[in-house]
């Protein structure tokens, strides 16, 4: 039994009579419109619908349906006001991608949380590492998993936990029911489990629990060293505080001080940029990247202990997924940064886009500042004259024979 009743139930291939779903007094049902028997359905608790409005989102395919839940206060203290739950049922087809719903339609980029639940009819090493796959099964499933990780979405299934137990003894159990969460929702997922017994089908129910993360990231703090004092100096024209009460009482004085302090703090924090929690933190890093990194290192450790082809295949697959998720996270963060750019931050975006500006003075050897650069250029283009050679001076030779007057006269004649 579950500790709490479910709020949303996603069903694939539900039982129906004349295209009408079974009704339950505690739930409201949503399914694609006719014609045809509904392949997917989502049941929403009436208690949830009383507190939070819900709307249905229909897609081009009748094998896929979504329900959006809205909250003005946000979900779990996060600024997202919408939550989407999608139910998918993939049928086999004879044309690519060999399933009834293409992967790009299932895994689309959303800025708010989305949970994708469904019977994918796919076999992949990340969900079922102990299963031997054919090349065709691996290619078809990799197409969907790569599309999910490129957006990015995070697989919630515990690897190796079966979700389908065939009634015949000739088929082996498999993992066909998959759950994916996008980046905005991955930090809110507390657990994925199969605690309930079978309800008469060969598939077992899968339970996804959403809770606020146990370890919240530290909030950004103002970087007071970069406070824009020039902008703060212009603010007193519009900055006003309440006058001090003429006859203050402890309560009125405390109220006046709190209001004045709040206004002054808001003024200062609005002109001070926020700094990162630590020098090594990255603004584009996400809990999904941490999970993928742990998953990759776990497979790498298993491969070092047991270098089998299956373990090595899991290492390559998890490494490829982790390496693809990093540029996707950077791209998503860059898109969010540009979409929320302000007149003050647009120059920061320009600096990030074009890189650092070129140096304003050339990089000359032995010159570390402008004065040394000027001296080096002056000496190069206007070199000083070389000094004159030293004058030759005759020195007295001690051991010599004196010349006579006849020898001198003979030499001059």
VOGU-3710 file (C-alpha; in Angstrom, 3 decimals, decimal comma):
1> xxxxxxxxxx> 0,000/0,000/0,000  1,052/3,574/-0,627  1,476/5,948/2,341  -0,556/8,600/0,498  -3,138/8,301/-2,298  -1,799/9,233/-5,754  -2,637/12,617/-7,212  -2,098/11,752/-10,891  -2,270/8,335/-12,557  -1,015/7,818/-16,129
11> xxxxxxxxxx> -2,367/4,698/-17,856  -1,435/3,161/-21,203  -3,837/0,913/-23,127  -6,612/1,414/-20,533  -9,703/-0,785/-20,487  -12,692/0,902/-22,091  -16,198/0,107/-23,265  -17,426/1,902/-26,386  -14,490/4,329/-26,061  -15,576/5,271/-22,511
21> xxxxxxxxxx> -13,058/4,967/-19,694  -13,959/3,487/-16,315  -14,957/6,078/-13,747  -13,839/6,489/-10,158  -15,467/8,920/-7,724  -12,103/10,266/-6,433  -10,615/10,943/-9,876  -11,289/12,808/-13,077  -10,263/11,114/-16,340  -8,682/12,710/-19,411
31> xxxxxxxxxx> -8,136/10,939/-22,731  -7,653/11,888/-26,394  -10,916/12,627/-28,239  -12,524/9,992/-30,479  -12,613/8,390/-32,989  -11,040/5,197/-31,852  -10,458/3,530/-28,526  -8,315/5,627/-26,171  -4,753/4,345/-25,977  -3,609/6,648/-23,167
41> xxxxxxxxxx> -5,336/8,305/-20,235  -4,521/10,405/-17,189  -6,578/10,361/-13,998  -6,360/13,498/-11,832  -7,371/13,479/-8,191  -10,373/15,683/-7,450  -8,587/16,934/-4,340  -5,717/18,171/-6,512  -8,117/19,748/-9,009  -9,920/21,603/-6,229
51> xxxxxxxxxx> -6,739/23,349/-5,103  -4,838/23,625/-8,385  -6,440/24,121/-11,822  -5,638/21,521/-14,473  -5,931/21,644/-18,257  -5,590/18,985/-20,947  -3,042/19,223/-23,773  -3,794/17,137/-26,868  -1,100/16,223/-29,374  -1,143/15,235/-33,022
61> xxxxxxxxxx> -1,025/11,563/-32,108  -3,780/9,793/-30,180  -1,082/7,761/-28,392  0,013/10,749/-26,318  -1,752/13,112/-23,900  -0,578/15,706/-21,371  -2,099/17,446/-18,358  -0,828/20,818/-17,132  -1,168/21,691/-13,443  -0,949/25,383/-12,493
71> xxxxxxxxxx> 0,061/26,996/-9,211  0,389/30,725/-8,550  2,794/30,150/-5,645  5,022/27,767/-7,605  5,822/24,126/-6,926  7,986/23,176/-3,920  9,260/26,730/-3,494  10,536/26,982/-7,077  9,494/29,824/-9,418  7,796/27,460/-11,899
81> xxxxxxxxxx> 4,019/27,940/-12,026  3,249/24,984/-14,344  3,830/21,244/-14,154  3,181/18,951/-17,139  2,563/15,206/-16,905  2,611/13,275/-20,199  1,368/9,749/-20,841  2,742/7,913/-23,911  1,999/4,538/-25,468  4,300/3,568/-28,341
91> xxxxxxxxxx> 3,012/1,027/-30,832  5,237/-0,764/-33,302  5,182/0,478/-36,897  6,908/-0,541/-40,122  8,392/2,874/-40,959  11,046/4,894/-39,125  11,295/5,553/-36,236  9,378/2,223/-36,018  7,154/3,532/-33,212  3,836/5,388/-33,375
101> xxxxxxxxxx> 5,142/8,667/-31,850  8,487/10,196/-32,980  10,992/11,033/-30,236  11,150/14,778/-30,980  7,420/15,050/-30,272  7,749/13,349/-26,894  10,907/15,047/-25,657  10,436/18,731/-26,414  12,176/21,533/-24,552  10,078/23,139/-21,801
111> xxxxxxxxxx> 11,253/25,755/-19,336  8,924/24,394/-16,638  8,887/20,877/-15,083  7,662/17,951/-17,176  7,244/14,274/-16,306  6,966/11,751/-19,158  5,475/8,359/-18,283  4,635/5,580/-20,657  4,902/2,135/-22,150  7,675/2,746/-24,675
121> xxxxxxxxxx> 8,030/-0,848/-25,902  11,797/-0,256/-26,054  14,785/-2,190/-24,721  17,898/-0,208/-23,808  21,025/-1,025/-21,754  20,521/1,958/-19,447  17,104/0,694/-18,323  17,744/-3,058/-18,618  21,522/-3,669/-18,431  21,176/-7,445/-18,052
131> xxxxxxxxxx> 19,271/-8,007/-21,291  20,909/-9,141/-24,528  19,777/-6,796/-27,301  19,777/-7,221/-31,036  21,285/-4,547/-33,207  17,834/-3,445/-34,399  16,493/-3,085/-30,837  19,558/-1,101/-29,783  19,340/1,297/-32,755  15,613/1,976/-32,279
141> xxxxxxxxxx> 15,888/2,539/-28,513  19,041/4,663/-28,833  17,164/7,029/-31,121  14,674/7,787/-28,323  17,197/7,851/-25,496  19,535/10,205/-27,396  16,610/12,517/-28,163  15,712/12,555/-24,460  19,247/13,233/-23,265  19,831/15,981/-25,847
151> xxxxxxxxxx> 16,968/18,164/-24,540  17,857/17,079/-21,741  15,652/14,572/-19,875  16,737/12,265/-17,067  15,773/8,589/-16,859  14,124/7,883/-13,485  13,992/4,075/-13,683  16,276/2,064/-11,474  18,427/0,017/-13,894  17,475/-3,639/-13,914
161> xxxxxxxxxx> 14,121/-3,300/-12,079  11,579/-5,077/-14,296  8,213/-3,525/-15,071  6,712/-6,273/-17,245  6,344/-9,928/-16,259  4,907/-12,019/-19,126  2,291/-14,620/-18,311  4,002/-17,241/-20,478  7,141/-18,917/-19,185  9,019/-18,669/-22,493
171> xxxxxxxxxx> 9,492/-14,874/-22,350  11,771/-13,183/-19,893  10,853/-10,105/-17,785  11,733/-6,742/-19,273  11,748/-2,991/-18,656  9,223/-1,389/-21,009  7,603/1,228/-18,757  9,924/4,217/-18,565  9,795/7,548/-16,733  11,687/10,668/-17,760
181> xxxxxxxxxx> 11,972/14,065/-16,060  13,392/17,201/-17,608  16,006/19,362/-15,937  13,471/21,585/-14,173  11,873/18,546/-12,489  14,809/16,183/-11,889  15,787/17,855/-8,595  12,215/17,400/-7,281  12,028/13,645/-7,914  12,389/11,820/-4,629
191> xxxxxxxxxx> 12,061/8,214/-5,791  10,950/5,787/-8,501  9,718/2,404/-7,333  7,404/-0,532/-8,104  5,927/-1,203/-4,627  2,465/-2,316/-5,804  1,502/-5,775/-7,049  0,102/-6,457/-10,487  -3,459/-5,286/-11,140  -4,212/-8,131/-13,558
201> xxxxxxxxxx> -1,961/-6,913/-16,349  1,501/-8,199/-17,188  2,803/-4,705/-16,300  3,320/-3,607/-12,697  2,472/-0,057/-11,529  5,385/2,369/-11,237  5,263/5,077/-8,565  7,130/8,392/-8,932  7,303/10,528/-5,792  7,945/14,274/-5,991
211> xxxxxxxxxx> 9,341/16,098/-3,000  11,441/19,215/-2,476  15,164/18,412/-2,566  16,693/17,579/0,792  19,792/19,668/0,085  18,957/23,038/-1,382  21,594/25,025/-3,164  22,782/28,029/-1,168  21,001/31,188/-2,263  23,027/33,786/-4,154
221> xxxxxxxxxx> 24,479/36,517/-1,981  25,225/40,107/-3,024  28,757/40,835/-4,166  29,286/44,038/-2,187  32,739/44,599/-3,679  31,065/45,220/-7,061  28,335/47,525/-5,724  27,437/50,226/-8,264  27,913/53,268/-6,062  27,257/55,665/-8,954
231> xxxxxxxxxx> 23,783/54,197/-9,464  23,138/54,208/-5,739  24,100/57,888/-5,616  21,374/58,718/-8,135  18,737/56,773/-6,239  18,121/59,314/-3,384  15,981/61,359/-5,806  13,386/58,567/-5,798  14,337/56,850/-2,543  12,157/57,889/0,374
241> xxxxxxxxxx> 11,710/56,605/3,891  8,846/57,005/6,287  9,198/59,893/8,707  10,074/58,937/12,226  7,032/58,883/14,493  6,631/62,054/16,556  5,880/60,153/19,730  7,505/56,808/19,202  6,482/53,744/21,085  8,478/50,505/21,088
251> xxxxxxxxxx> 6,115/48,930/18,556  5,899/51,955/16,242  9,663/52,527/16,381  10,363/48,880/15,599  7,893/48,984/12,695  9,449/52,187/11,315  12,947/50,723/11,589  11,955/47,487/9,823  10,336/49,332/6,916  13,264/51,749/6,513
261> xxxxxxxxxx> 15,810/48,955/6,763  13,941/46,874/4,171  13,799/49,786/1,717  17,486/50,576/2,160  18,503/46,918/1,804  16,384/46,577/-1,343  18,070/49,645/-2,809  21,559/48,287/-2,183  20,864/44,724/-3,324  19,260/45,971/-6,564
271> xxxxxxxxxx> 22,590/47,580/-7,561  24,897/44,781/-6,361  25,447/41,667/-8,511  25,135/38,243/-6,948  28,176/36,062/-6,494  28,462/32,326/-6,838  28,448/30,035/-3,816  32,068/29,001/-4,440  34,774/29,791/-7,027  34,483/26,334/-8,631
281> xxxxxxxxxx> 30,693/26,343/-9,073  29,234/26,724/-12,544  25,892/28,432/-13,198  24,986/25,908/-15,911  25,554/22,836/-13,745  22,386/20,938/-12,851  21,424/18,031/-10,583  20,943/15,907/-13,710  24,623/16,357/-14,637  25,613/15,264/-11,140
291> xxxxxxxxxx> 23,430/12,179/-11,489  24,846/11,341/-14,931  28,379/11,833/-13,636  27,760/9,440/-10,733  26,165/6,928/-13,097  29,133/7,074/-15,483  31,680/6,580/-12,693  29,623/3,720/-11,246  29,685/1,869/-14,578  33,387/2,675/-14,945
301> xxxxxxxxxx> 34,148/1,097/-11,552  32,101/-1,985/-12,458  33,972/-2,283/-15,749  37,347/-2,105/-14,003  36,314/-4,887/-11,621  34,671/-6,995/-14,310  35,872/-6,023/-17,824  33,055/-7,816/-19,636  31,617/-6,602/-22,975  28,313/-5,720/-21,283
311> xxxxxxxxxx> 29,963/-3,531/-18,639  32,138/-1,853/-21,260  29,042/-1,159/-23,377  27,344/0,451/-20,359  30,427/2,598/-19,766  30,450/3,868/-23,339  26,728/4,532/-23,344  26,759/6,418/-20,015  29,871/8,357/-21,012  28,290/9,413/-24,305
321> xxxxxxxxxx> 25,143/10,501/-22,478  27,137/12,482/-19,888  29,291/14,173/-22,517  26,241/15,122/-24,576  24,421/16,514/-21,552  27,181/19,038/-20,715  26,938/21,125/-23,922  23,142/20,807/-23,795  23,121/22,252/-20,268  25,417/25,077/-21,340
331> xxxxxxxxxx> 23,208/25,834/-24,337  20,045/25,848/-22,219  21,647/28,128/-19,622  22,880/30,486/-22,351  19,384/30,643/-23,864  17,849/31,435/-20,469  20,503/34,088/-19,869  19,801/35,797/-23,198  16,029/35,633/-22,757  16,275/37,382/-19,370
341> xxxxxxxxxx> 18,932/39,919/-20,395  18,511/43,472/-19,080  20,054/46,738/-20,331  22,752/46,278/-17,712  23,530/42,649/-18,510  23,442/42,929/-22,313  27,069/44,077/-22,333  27,994/41,050/-20,258  26,314/38,871/-22,874  28,278/40,671/-25,612
351> xxxxxxxxxx> 31,534/40,039/-23,769  30,673/36,342/-23,382  29,727/36,065/-27,075  32,760/37,857/-28,559  35,318/36,839/-25,955  37,862/39,047/-24,311  38,796/42,277/-26,124  42,258/42,454/-27,666  45,085/43,933/-25,647  45,381/47,673/-26,030
361> xxxxxxxxxx> 49,188/47,569/-26,189  51,377/44,967/-27,869  52,884/42,143/-25,913  56,620/42,922/-26,092  59,269/40,931/-24,280  60,548/42,667/-21,208  57,674/45,192/-21,151  54,947/44,647/-18,550  53,380/48,128/-18,456  52,742/51,086/-20,742
371> xxxxxxxxxx> 55,932/52,982/-19,737  58,162/50,017/-20,561  56,321/49,462/-23,878  56,874/53,139/-24,845  60,566/52,925/-23,938  60,974/49,706/-25,970  59,305/51,205/-29,065  61,359/54,416/-28,778  64,615/52,509/-28,573  63,603/50,324/-31,537
381> xxxxxxxxxx> 62,602/53,060/-33,997  64,993/55,780/-32,778  68,096/54,018/-31,574  70,807/56,155/-29,936  74,082/56,751/-31,786  76,819/54,319/-30,966  79,629/55,841/-28,809  82,844/56,872/-30,656  85,763/54,473/-30,511  88,275/55,164/-27,756
391> xxxxxxxxxx> 91,363/57,331/-28,678  94,655/55,480/-29,179  97,337/56,628/-26,768  101,035/55,869/-27,273  102,751/54,294/-24,378  106,421/54,672/-23,501  108,594/51,721/-24,565  111,342/51,176/-22,122  113,682/48,865/-24,087  114,488/50,823/-27,256
401> xxxxxxxxxx> 117,616/52,157/-28,997  117,692/55,977/-29,350  117,743/57,349/-32,922  120,620/59,487/-34,018  120,317/62,808/-35,867  121,787/61,274/-39,057  119,047/58,577/-39,105  116,324/61,181/-38,674  117,744/63,394/-41,434  118,058/60,422/-43,767
411> xxx> 114,415/59,435/-43,149  113,111/62,962/-43,798  115,200/63,582/-46,958
//
